[in-house]
Amino acid sequence: MKRICLIALAIVVVASMVVFGWAEPASARTKIDLEFATFWPAGDFQAAVGHKTWMKTISDRVMAETTDYEIAWTEFYGVHPAKLLDGVEAGTYSVGTSGPGYSPGVFPLWAGPEYPGEAYRRNAYTMSLTIQALHDQMPELQAQFAPTKMKLMHFWSTGPGYFLMVPGRDIRTQAGFSGKTIRAANPASVATVEALGAKPLFAPMSVALERFEAKLIDGILCPTDTPKGFGLGNYVRHIISAPFSYHFVFFKVMNRAAYDRLPASVKKIFDEVNAVWPAYYGQLRTWGEADGLEYMKKLQGYSYFDPRAENPAEYTKWVGATAGLIDKWIGNDAKKKAVWNKFLELDKYYNTTPLYSNWNHSWPTQPVPPTGKK
């Protein structure tokens, strides 16, 4: 009997070794810890859907396509834009999202595409494709990252701009801009607001929200996702469509040393996902801006004014008031001129080529995220 028990025990031990042996590959994975930081609040669609989907897509592919690695993300939301790039360069954050407009002078050639001018700027999808292609086709823009300690992941863009105004500060004519204080997110928007006759407040969204709360600001120049995502719906009620006036470029970057440390199989996944993400983020932002507009429609006191359709002559005045800003930015600089000309060429291509210009999402259905898998 004792011998039988010993035999049974041996069988159990061997079986356990087999079970644990089969489980060993999963527990033997090397965990790659990465920190992701963004200025968007955690509840905004760009973060809650866009950024989280990007991280999950990469993590899922690493688990599915490698046997040795797994990604563990630590996420930081609502980080001050001015501190994001410093944090990425210092290695505090592995990956961060920001934009050239938040760091004036660091990426000087990127200011051009954000100026008002004769561009189509149909929606965030075509604008994102245009911006990514602009970077890919212009070595002068690629060189802007060379002095930094950052590896570019990809670009994307907002859709067209709107003036969002507080109750009683609606604008119908250019004269209506006089005496108004309007938040501007980048130097190009500062110049636009000034040219139209208003006073610009160049500040991050956190400061703008404080000014709205204190009733020290009349409006903001931005896309329509912000009333819902950033809480601007607590303050603004009037929407004035002004596509010519606004463009904000975003990018996702990674600490270069952190990227270089990634195993080759993981780098490949990062690169493949990043290659398809400008189009997805562009589609998602088009959806998000439509979602924000639907949110605004439900607020008491809401109004919408499209001067192009309702008062074309007045809209022409607005466009004319800002017409010389891009020429002033270019001056006699051949590189700036080349950037602007290439931007117009690509903007026209993506907005008139049916494959891209005919794309339209059906709100409230969100676009399907790609995997980038080849």
VENURQUI-V486583 format. One record per residue. N is the residue number from 1. SS is DSSP state (h for helix, s for strand, l for the rest). PSI is psi in radians with two decimals (none if undefined). D_CENTER is the distance of its C-alpha to the mean C-alpha in Angstrom with 2 decimals. Layout:
N	SS	PSI	D_CENTER
N	SS	PSI	D_CENTER
//
This chain:
1	l	-0.75	72.14
2	h	-0.69	70.67
3	h	-0.70	70.07
4	h	-0.71	68.29
5	h	-0.69	65.96
6	h	-0.69	65.17
7	h	-0.76	64.39
8	h	-0.73	62.12
9	h	-0.71	60.33
10	h	-0.70	59.85
11	h	-0.75	58.36
12	h	-0.76	55.88
13	h	-0.79	54.90
14	h	-0.73	54.43
15	h	-0.69	52.40
16	h	-0.69	50.16
17	h	-0.65	49.66
18	h	-0.81	48.70
19	h	-0.85	46.16
20	h	-0.51	44.65
21	h	-0.71	44.81
22	h	-0.55	42.72
23	h	-0.25	40.17
24	h	-0.73	39.98
25	h	-0.67	37.23
26	h	-0.78	34.64
27	h	-0.31	35.73
28	l	-0.01	35.91
29	l	2.48	32.20
30	s	2.18	30.65
31	s	2.21	27.81
32	s	1.88	24.84
33	s	2.16	23.32
34	s	2.52	19.70
35	s	2.27	17.72
36	s	2.25	14.01
37	s	2.47	12.55
38	s	2.74	9.58
39	l	-0.28	9.95
40	l	2.51	9.06
41	l	2.69	12.52
42	l	-0.50	13.77
43	l	-0.19	14.63
44	l	2.53	11.45
45	h	-0.58	10.66
46	h	-0.60	7.08
47	h	-0.91	9.24
48	h	-0.55	12.56
49	h	-1.01	11.94
50	h	-1.03	8.86
51	h	-0.72	9.19
52	h	-0.61	12.90
53	h	-0.68	13.44
54	h	-0.85	12.16
55	h	-0.77	14.55
56	h	-0.70	17.24
57	h	-0.78	17.25
58	h	-0.82	17.90
59	h	-0.77	20.41
60	h	-0.71	22.21
61	h	-0.67	22.64
62	h	-0.73	23.95
63	h	-0.66	26.45
64	h	-0.54	27.48
65	h	-0.13	27.78
66	l	2.76	29.16
67	l	-0.11	32.18
68	l	-0.23	31.72
69	s	2.74	28.25
70	s	2.64	25.90
71	s	2.34	22.55
72	s	2.01	22.46
73	s	2.41	19.17
74	s	2.21	19.31
75	s	2.46	16.29
76	s	2.18	15.57
77	l	2.70	13.61
78	l	0.46	13.66
79	l	2.41	14.23
80	l	2.25	14.83
81	h	-0.64	12.28
82	h	-0.38	15.42
83	h	-0.20	16.56
84	h	-0.94	13.68
85	h	-0.66	14.47
86	h	-0.71	18.13
87	h	-0.67	17.90
88	h	-0.79	16.45
89	h	-0.64	19.10
90	h	-0.23	21.76
91	l	0.09	21.08
92	l	-0.71	20.59
93	l	2.40	17.32
94	l	-0.73	17.22
95	s	2.47	13.45
96	s	2.70	10.76
97	s	2.30	7.10
98	s	-2.67	7.30
99	l	2.69	7.77
100	h	-0.58	11.23
101	h	-0.35	11.84
102	h	-0.17	12.14
103	l	1.18	14.80
104	l	2.33	17.08
105	l	-0.40	19.61
106	l	-0.67	18.06
107	l	1.18	16.40
108	h	-0.60	18.65
109	h	-0.34	18.43
110	h	-0.17	14.72
111	h	-0.56	15.73
112	h	-0.95	17.56
113	h	-0.23	15.11
114	h	-0.12	13.84
115	l	2.65	17.49
116	l	2.60	19.15
117	l	-3.05	21.35
118	l	1.25	22.82
119	l	2.74	19.81
120	l	-0.96	19.33
121	l	1.03	15.66
122	l	-0.89	16.60
123	l	3.09	13.45
124	h	-0.48	9.78
125	h	-0.98	11.47
126	h	-0.57	13.72
127	h	-0.64	11.44
128	h	-0.75	9.09
129	h	-0.70	12.49
130	h	-0.80	13.86
131	h	-0.75	11.53
132	h	-0.75	11.95
133	h	-0.63	15.62
134	h	-0.79	16.03
135	h	-0.78	15.27
136	h	-0.52	17.46
137	h	-0.04	20.27
138	l	1.80	20.56
139	h	-0.52	22.12
140	h	-0.63	21.86
141	h	-0.66	18.09
142	h	-0.60	18.42
143	h	-0.30	21.03
144	h	-0.43	18.74
145	h	-0.25	17.81
146	l	-0.73	21.52
147	l	-0.14	22.68
148	l	3.01	20.09
149	l	0.58	20.47
150	s	2.53	17.10
151	s	2.13	16.50
152	s	2.28	13.46
153	s	-1.02	12.01
154	s	2.91	9.81
155	s	2.86	7.58
156	s	-3.08	5.59
157	s	2.76	5.71
158	l	3.04	6.73
159	l	-2.91	10.26
160	l	2.86	13.38
161	l	2.83	14.31
162	s	2.61	16.92
163	s	2.09	19.26
164	s	2.04	19.54
165	s	2.66	22.95
166	s	2.85	25.16
167	l	2.37	28.45
168	l	0.00	30.98
169	l	0.59	28.62
170	l	2.64	27.96
171	l	2.27	27.84
172	l	-0.37	29.79
173	l	2.87	30.93
174	h	-0.58	29.96
175	h	-0.44	32.68
176	h	-0.31	30.77
177	h	-0.43	28.15
178	l	2.30	30.99
179	l	-0.05	31.15
180	l	2.52	27.71
181	s	2.14	25.23
182	s	2.25	21.61
183	s	2.39	18.58
184	s	2.37	16.54
185	l	-0.29	13.24
186	l	2.92	14.11
187	h	-0.63	17.51
188	h	-0.68	17.31
189	h	-0.60	16.90
190	h	-0.84	19.75
191	h	-0.66	21.89
192	h	-0.83	21.20
193	h	-0.75	22.19
194	h	-0.74	25.23
195	h	-0.53	26.29
196	h	-0.20	26.39
197	l	0.07	28.62
198	l	3.02	26.64
199	s	2.14	26.03
200	s	2.55	22.50
201	s	1.89	21.27
202	s	1.82	18.82
203	l	2.73	17.52
204	l	2.89	14.78
205	h	-0.59	14.32
206	h	-0.72	17.00
207	h	-0.70	19.49
208	h	-0.73	18.81
209	h	-0.65	19.58
210	h	-0.71	22.75
211	h	-0.68	23.80
212	h	-0.79	23.38
213	h	-0.65	25.44
214	l	0.03	28.05
215	l	0.67	28.18
216	l	0.11	27.58
217	l	2.50	24.76
218	l	-0.40	25.01
219	s	-3.03	21.54
220	s	2.55	17.98
221	s	1.99	16.17
222	s	3.10	12.77
223	l	3.05	11.59
224	l	0.07	13.70
225	l	-0.35	11.71
226	h	-0.58	12.44
227	h	-0.64	16.19
228	h	-0.85	15.89
229	h	-0.62	12.97
230	l	0.06	13.92
231	l	0.24	17.56
232	h	-0.32	17.95
233	h	-0.26	20.20
234	h	-0.26	22.82
235	l	-0.78	23.23
236	s	2.62	22.17
237	s	-0.46	24.15
238	s	2.25	24.17
239	s	2.18	21.54
240	s	2.01	22.19
241	s	2.24	20.47
242	l	1.20	19.87
243	h	-0.57	17.68
244	h	-0.40	19.25
245	h	-0.22	18.19
246	l	2.51	14.44
247	l	2.23	11.49
248	l	2.21	8.51
249	s	2.36	7.09
250	s	2.70	4.45
251	s	2.74	6.40
252	s	2.25	7.90
253	s	2.77	11.53
254	s	2.49	14.75
255	s	2.20	17.96
256	h	-0.74	20.13
257	h	-0.67	23.21
258	h	-0.70	21.59
259	h	-0.76	20.46
260	h	-0.49	23.95
261	h	-0.26	25.60
262	l	2.44	24.17
263	l	2.68	26.94
264	h	-0.69	26.88
265	h	-0.56	26.52
266	h	-0.68	23.41
267	h	-0.75	21.86
268	h	-0.72	22.54
269	h	-0.79	20.60
270	h	-0.85	17.50
271	h	-0.70	17.81
272	h	-0.69	18.47
273	h	-0.79	15.55
274	h	-0.56	13.10
275	h	-0.53	14.97
276	h	-0.05	14.20
277	h	-0.50	10.65
278	h	-0.75	9.10
279	h	-0.76	11.49
280	h	-0.81	10.94
281	h	-0.64	7.23
282	h	-0.74	8.43
283	h	-0.72	11.35
284	h	-0.70	9.93
285	h	-0.61	7.99
286	h	-0.74	11.37
287	h	-0.81	13.12
288	h	-0.63	11.39
289	h	-0.59	12.15
290	h	-0.67	15.60
291	h	-0.69	16.02
292	h	-0.64	15.45
293	h	-0.71	17.98
294	h	-0.63	20.40
295	h	-0.75	20.16
296	h	-0.63	21.08
297	h	-0.40	23.99
298	l	-0.09	25.69
299	l	2.42	25.86
300	l	2.30	29.25
301	l	0.08	29.43
302	l	2.45	26.47
303	s	2.68	26.76
304	s	2.26	24.90
305	s	2.17	25.92
306	s	1.63	25.12
307	h	-0.49	27.07
308	h	-0.66	26.80
309	h	-0.64	28.83
310	h	-0.42	30.85
311	l	1.23	31.71
312	h	-0.65	30.89
313	h	-0.70	33.13
314	h	-0.72	31.32
315	h	-0.67	27.90
316	h	-0.62	29.44
317	h	-0.72	30.41
318	h	-0.80	26.90
319	h	-0.74	25.71
320	h	-0.59	28.83
321	h	-0.45	28.26
322	l	0.07	25.08
323	l	-0.56	26.43
324	l	-0.02	27.52
325	h	-0.72	24.44
326	h	-0.65	23.10
327	h	-0.63	26.67
328	h	-0.69	27.01
329	h	-0.72	23.94
330	h	-0.81	25.35
331	l	-2.24	28.90
332	l	0.35	30.92
333	l	1.99	28.23
334	h	-0.63	28.45
335	h	-0.74	25.21
336	h	-0.70	23.24
337	h	-0.73	25.20
338	h	-0.69	24.47
339	h	-0.81	20.68
340	h	-0.74	20.93
341	h	-0.73	23.41
342	h	-0.64	21.44
343	h	-0.81	18.35
344	h	-0.68	20.75
345	h	-0.82	22.31
346	h	-0.66	19.25
347	h	-0.76	17.95
348	h	-0.73	21.45
349	h	-0.89	21.62
350	h	-0.34	18.65
351	h	-0.11	19.65
352	h	-0.17	23.34
353	l	2.09	23.65
354	h	-0.62	24.46
355	h	-0.58	22.70
356	h	-0.73	19.34
357	h	-0.43	20.51
358	l	-0.11	22.36
359	l	2.42	19.55
360	l	2.38	19.13
361	l	2.87	18.24
362	l	1.67	20.73
363	l	2.41	19.47
364	l	0.27	19.86
365	l	2.17	19.67
366	l	2.62	16.35
367	l	2.67	15.66
368	l	2.18	17.21
369	l	2.44	15.20
370	l	2.84	16.84
371	l	-0.39	18.52
372	l	0.01	18.62
373	l	2.33	22.24
374	l	none	24.69
//
